[in-house]
Amino acid sequence: MALTVLVVDDSPAMRSFVLRVIQLSGLGIERCLEASEGQQALDLLKQTRVDVILTDINMPGMDGEEFLERMQQDPALRPVPVIVISTDSTEHRRRKMFELGAKGYVRKPFLPEALREGIERVFRSGV
Amino acid sequence: MTEPEIRAALSTSVEEALEIMFFTSVLWESEKNAPREGDVSVRLRFQCSIPGVFCLRVCPKGARRIAANFLAQDEEALSGTEVSQTVCELANMICGSALSRLDLDACLHLAAPELVSPEDGWPQGDWVARSFHLDDGVLTAGLQFQQSP
């Protein structure tokens, strides 16, 4: 099945890196979309069905926390799995993002395999 | 939090980020080097239990190599913007990683990295900073907390 992924990050370099890892992952991801902050991502999600979202936390405009909160408030978006990619590996932050509905958390820096495994885990768990 | 702990967090975070995502090894580490003309220099303010500033500067050749590795492109094909954006991302990664290691017991809020002048961009005052020597030059990273740790 061809999948669509949305990468939300204010860093163009990071988006480029993540998209390359995804395209080389062999996970059957056919379409990659990009947004530089939460509101832009929400606007995209109104128009396009997405199978998994990878998001940063610290972004100008709408940050990752508010983005997750807004997704949880929308019944149409709530089922879409979100994996957080962040340099913040504190337990405090991880717990908070899972409470807000994240299904995975990948700490930067990461090996490509870690991101691939994070996406696979989300799909395996059937969320 | 002591100065040796901050130094150790910086060293581990620089080496880990460079090796894992930028495919670059640190050859050796030294006291902070003086800035040089043409260095790509980035400043990033952060908020956590103790707020402060993180700075990173990379020599031009090293910055170009790091960007080429990260973006999987030829060095010659890269624009100055792509090099700067990659150094900004590296700063974000090292800063977040180092602060997480220091266990400051609060969510981190990192501002967007900003390009600054290598000579004037680093605020005055006490810094914990180290230089990391690469195949293609030197990278210097430093942390300054608003309260003395």
Interface residues (C-beta under 8 A of the other chain):
Chain A: D10 S11 P12 A13 M14 S16 F17 R20 N58 P60 S86 T87 D88 S89 T90 H92 R93 K96 R107 K108 P109 F110 L111
Chain B: E16 A17 I20 M21 A67 F70 L71 A72 E82 Q85 T86 C88 E89 N92 M93 C95 G96 S97 L99 S100 D103 L104 D105 A106 C107 L108 H109 L110 A111 A112
